[in-house]
Amino acid sequence: MRDEDVLRMADALWDYILKKHLKEYLSDSVCFYRATVTTGAANGVMGITRPYDSEIFLPYSFGADKLTVGDQCVVLVFGDPSNATVFGGI
């Protein structure tokens, strides 16, 4: 996924949040980070790691199921770190 695609996806997501009036609740707690795919998509989750962290398994969104081991991805977190989703690759 190219930078332009990630930006377009982020803009669409923010529009959705604004329409649902969730901005007040989420604006301080939405973040994203870059990670490496360590286990391919299976049963609705995939394994990822950040530098110096252990592997974690997260659900993924459209297109992320095509990522393979070693690919870089974007992880979007809503509030608590356990509420994260893998989005497309970088």
Secondary structure, DSSP 8 states (H G I E B T S, - for coil): --HHHHHHHHHHHHHHHHHTT-HHHHTTTEEEEEEEEEEEEETTEEEEE-TTS--EEEEB-TTGGG--TT-EEEEEEESSTTSEEEEEE-
